[in-house]
Amino acid sequence: MKMIKPDVISKLFKEIASKRISDYYSSLISFRETDHSNFDVLHPDLLSYFPSDSIQLLQQERQIGPGNMFVVRTKYTLKIVKWWVLCSLTENCMNPPGSQLKCHFDKSRERLHANCYRYDQSVVNLLLLNDFKKIEKYLMRSLINSFERIH
């Protein structure tokens, strides 16, 4: 990701200071939202490691792109990173049998799994969604257009 707008850091800190200083928001903040839900790209076997409260919630909430995040060192961050790393060290957690990156979306995107998996991205999204229930708690939409993808 490449920063393309000025004052991103000052805008980030201003929003954190005015709106996000509480346990109600995550200390891991992404600036990128994907165009698919958590359910679309979640390998069902991951739920045996990190059960979800609601399949409907997984179907409704989109994923964040974790490649561009602001991370504050807090007890909460250490907890999420601990589980994220432990999953990465467990073959069937990070790479369940039959996992593939390429998706097969159809018209019923919200209801059907796309037969793909986003590996570390799916793991961190499941962990955050389980704790916060809404993407707004760990996505800063106001800064999404401040970055562009570098191909």
C-alpha positions as CSV (number, residue, x, y, z in Angstrom):
1,M,0.0,0.0,0.0
2,K,1.2,3.5,-0.8
3,M,0.0,6.6,1.1
4,I,-1.4,9.1,-1.4
5,K,-3.0,11.7,0.8
6,P,-1.3,14.2,3.2
7,D,-1.8,14.3,6.9
8,V,-2.8,10.7,7.3
9,I,-1.0,10.2,10.6
10,S,-2.5,13.4,12.1
11,K,-6.0,12.4,11.0
12,L,-5.4,8.9,12.4
13,F,-4.4,10.2,15.8
14,K,-7.1,12.8,15.8
15,E,-9.8,10.1,15.2
16,I,-8.2,7.8,17.8
17,A,-8.2,10.6,20.4
18,S,-11.7,11.7,19.7
19,K,-13.6,8.5,19.0
20,R,-11.5,5.4,19.7
21,I,-10.0,5.7,23.2
22,S,-12.0,2.9,24.8
23,D,-12.2,-0.9,25.0
24,Y,-15.2,-0.6,22.7
25,Y,-12.7,-0.2,19.7
26,S,-9.9,-2.4,18.7
27,S,-6.2,-1.5,19.1
28,L,-5.6,-3.0,15.7
29,I,-7.0,-0.7,13.0
30,S,-7.1,-1.5,9.3
31,F,-7.5,1.1,6.5
32,R,-8.7,-1.4,3.9
33,E,-12.0,-3.2,3.5
34,T,-12.4,-6.2,1.2
35,D,-15.3,-6.8,-1.1
36,H,-16.2,-10.2,0.4
37,S,-17.7,-11.3,3.7
38,N,-15.9,-13.3,6.3
39,F,-18.1,-16.3,5.5
40,D,-17.2,-16.1,1.8
41,V,-13.6,-16.9,2.4
42,L,-13.6,-18.8,5.7
43,H,-12.6,-22.4,5.6
44,P,-15.1,-24.2,7.8
45,D,-12.4,-26.1,9.7
46,L,-11.1,-22.8,11.1
47,L,-14.2,-22.6,13.3
48,S,-13.0,-25.7,15.2
49,Y,-10.1,-23.5,16.4
50,F,-12.0,-20.2,16.9
51,P,-15.8,-20.8,17.1
52,S,-18.1,-18.0,16.0
53,D,-21.1,-16.8,17.8
54,S,-23.1,-16.3,14.6
55,I,-22.9,-17.6,11.0
56,Q,-25.2,-14.8,10.1
57,L,-22.7,-12.3,11.4
58,L,-19.9,-13.9,9.4
59,Q,-22.2,-13.6,6.3
60,Q,-23.0,-9.9,6.9
61,E,-19.6,-8.4,7.9
62,R,-16.9,-7.9,5.3
63,Q,-13.3,-8.6,6.0
64,I,-10.5,-6.1,6.4
65,G,-7.3,-6.3,4.6
66,P,-4.7,-6.7,7.3
67,G,-1.7,-5.8,5.1
68,N,-2.1,-2.1,6.1
69,M,-2.8,-1.8,9.8
70,F,-2.1,0.5,12.6
71,V,-1.3,-1.6,15.7
72,V,-1.0,-0.3,19.2
73,R,0.8,-2.4,21.8
74,T,-2.0,-3.2,24.3
75,K,-3.0,-6.3,26.2
76,Y,-5.7,-6.8,23.7
77,T,-3.3,-6.6,20.7
78,L,-1.0,-9.1,22.4
79,K,-3.9,-11.5,22.9
80,I,-4.9,-11.3,19.2
81,V,-1.4,-11.6,17.9
82,K,-0.8,-14.6,20.3
83,W,-3.7,-16.5,18.8
84,W,-2.9,-15.4,15.3
85,V,0.7,-16.7,15.7
86,L,-0.4,-19.9,17.4
87,C,-2.7,-20.6,14.5
88,S,0.1,-19.9,12.0
89,L,2.2,-22.5,13.8
90,T,-0.6,-25.1,13.5
91,E,-0.7,-26.5,9.9
92,N,-4.4,-27.4,9.9
93,C,-5.4,-24.0,11.5
94,M,-3.6,-21.7,9.0
95,N,-3.8,-24.1,6.1
96,P,-6.7,-26.5,6.5
97,P,-6.9,-29.4,4.1
98,G,-8.3,-28.4,0.8
99,S,-7.6,-24.7,1.2
100,Q,-7.2,-22.6,-1.9
101,L,-6.9,-18.9,-2.5
102,K,-9.0,-18.7,-5.7
103,C,-12.7,-18.1,-5.0
104,H,-15.8,-19.2,-6.9
105,F,-18.4,-16.6,-6.1
106,D,-22.0,-16.9,-7.4
107,K,-25.2,-14.9,-7.1
108,S,-25.9,-15.9,-3.5
109,R,-22.6,-14.6,-2.1
110,E,-23.9,-13.9,1.3
111,R,-25.2,-17.4,1.8
112,L,-22.7,-19.7,0.1
113,H,-19.1,-20.3,0.9
114,A,-16.9,-19.4,-2.1
115,N,-14.7,-22.5,-1.7
116,C,-11.6,-20.4,-0.9
117,Y,-9.7,-19.3,2.1
118,R,-7.7,-16.1,2.9
119,Y,-5.4,-17.9,5.4
120,D,-3.9,-15.3,7.8
121,Q,-6.5,-12.7,6.7
122,S,-9.4,-15.0,7.6
123,V,-7.8,-15.8,10.9
124,V,-7.4,-12.2,12.1
125,N,-10.8,-11.2,10.8
126,L,-12.5,-14.1,12.7
127,L,-10.6,-13.1,15.9
128,L,-11.6,-9.5,15.6
129,L,-15.2,-10.1,14.5
130,N,-15.7,-12.6,17.4
131,D,-14.6,-9.8,19.8
132,F,-16.2,-6.7,18.3
133,K,-19.1,-7.9,16.2
134,K,-18.8,-5.0,13.8
135,I,-16.1,-4.1,11.3
136,E,-16.3,-0.4,12.2
137,K,-14.6,-1.3,15.5
138,Y,-11.4,-2.3,13.7
139,L,-11.7,-0.5,10.3
140,M,-11.1,3.3,9.9
141,R,-13.2,4.1,6.8
142,S,-12.3,7.7,6.9
143,L,-8.8,6.9,5.8
144,I,-9.5,4.2,3.2
145,N,-9.0,6.6,0.3
146,S,-5.7,7.7,1.7
147,F,-3.9,4.6,0.4
148,E,-3.6,2.9,-2.9
149,R,-2.6,-0.7,-3.7
150,I,0.8,-1.2,-5.4
151,H,0.8,-4.0,-7.8
